[in-house]
Amino acid sequence: MTTEPTEHDHDDEDSRSGISKAAELHSAELLEFGLTVDQVVHRYGDVCQSVTELSTEQNLTIATDKFRILNRCLDNAIASAVASFGQERQLLVDGETKSLYENLKAICTERRRLVDMSIQSFAPIKAGIVGAGGATAILLAHVLEELRSLDDCAVFYPRGMPNRNQSPYK
């Protein structure tokens, strides 16, 4: 037994779609402001409470069917906001992961270059071809300092630890 959709059902779908779109946009904005998904959900709960309090202050009665519609709209908005929030958050995490990967790749490339330079500049010093106080030794010292500073900029210090400007080696 199937029933034909009514005009009311079509209006209901249109309003749900509009509510969903608005909730998706709103949740993206709230994510940009740094809110958590829990805070987003509570904001929609606050809307329901505000409507109830306002109707009480104004001595207005909200019909049960109207209140159910409000709750259904808020439920749809919450569902859309949470789904959108999760998708937006994942996009941010994916972007941060890609950025961290690119930074790590660049650091590894630079580290390899500096280690190669260290080995190449140390070889003639070790063989006695050049002196320990000459330009090659100065280059080696400079490369080793760069290598150490590369470690400093590669470390992500948690709160309470030295920052990037404070080398743990000093």
Residue, then its C-alpha position, 0 to 999 in steps of 0.5 A: m500500500t503506497t500513498e501519493p506524496t502530498e503538497h505538504d510532504h513536498d513543502d516539508e522536503d523543501s524546508r528540510s533541504g533549506i534547513s540542512k543547507a543553512a545548518e551545513l554553512h553554519s557549522a562550517e562557520l562555527l568550526e572556523f571559530g574553533l567550536t567543538v561539535d558538542q558546542v554546535v549541538h548545544r547551540y541548536g538546543d539553545v534555539c529551542q530553549s530560547v523559543t520556549e522562554l520567549s513564548t513564556e515571556q510573551n504569554l504565547t502558547i505554542a501548539t503541540d504540532k508546531f512544537r513538534i515541527l520546531n523539534r523536527c527542524l532542529d533535529n534535522a539541522i543538528a544532524s546536518a550540522v554534525a555531518s557537515f562539521g565532521q566532513e569539514r573537520q576531516l578536510l582540515v585534518d587532511g590538509e594539515t596532514k598533507s602540510l606536515y608530510e610536505n614539511l617532513k619531506a623537505i626536512c629530510t631532503e635538507r638533512r640528507r644534503l647537509v649530511d652529504m656535505s658533512i661527509q664530503s668536507f670531513a673526508p679531506i680533513k680526516a685524510g690530512i689533505v687540509g688542515a683542521g683550521g682551514a676553510t674546509a673545517i669552517l665549512l664543516a662546522h657551519v654545516l653541522e650548525e645548520l644540521r643542528s638548527l634543522d633539528d630545532c625547527a623540525v621538533f614540534y614542542p608541546r606546551g611547557m617545553p622549550n620553544r623553537n628558539q630555545s635549542p635543547y642542545k644549549 
